[in-house]
Amino acid sequence: MSSRSNENIQAAVDWLAEHPDLDVTEMKFANDRVELVCFGYNGLDGARAFYKHCGRLFMDKEFTLSLLKLTVKVSPTLEVQAYLGRESVCKQVKTGEVTRKESVPIVWEEREVTRDITEWECPSLMGGV
């Protein structure tokens, strides 16, 4: 491990000492960067606690079908991430329907199928902190 990597690890340890409430479950190293990963936060209260525990730094949000990934870039070499269930923070609401032709398995013929159109409503993660 390079001396730069050691310095970055020490900086991460020092930053963690200043943020003792942060629930870090994993530490990753990649290209002289340190990533602290948190899996212990749940729901909107958990997301807000994560934001607070990180010192209210700018937080980036990334959504997948089932996860909400929160990322705080402490420095160019230190990143803190929390993974939460998307449905524990956001609410999926039906906004309409769409009908289109799709191939239906087994008989393999086209039929009109109606699917719900939904979007996610997510409250402010920084509110109430």
Phi, psi and omega in degrees: 000137183284162179294330176295318177299317178299320178296319181293322177295317179297320177297321178295316179297318179297317179296319178298322179297330179279348182231065187293341181280348182292130183265081182273128180251347183205146175236127181243151178234131178206123175049053180064014177251150177243131176241125174259126185245134182239125178246357187272003182263137181226143174068183181297318178298322178294319178297318179292324177295318178302313179302314180295316182294337178273007178082022178058036175283166179304134183238127177266141180243136177227129183251140168243187180300325185236351185238152169243119179254121177257133182230129175244121177267104182286320180204175178299340182246002181226125180230139177242131184234144173231139178246126179231154173294128184302319182289344179280344182248319185250160179242127179273125181239142179281128181247355180164193178222157175224137177246131180210166178272132178224152173284127181262128181301163178080300181269343179049053173234159180275134176224156174282130182235135178258128179239147176287145170257125182230161171218164182257130173256118183239126177290164177299129179279342182263351178286151177073012180252000000 
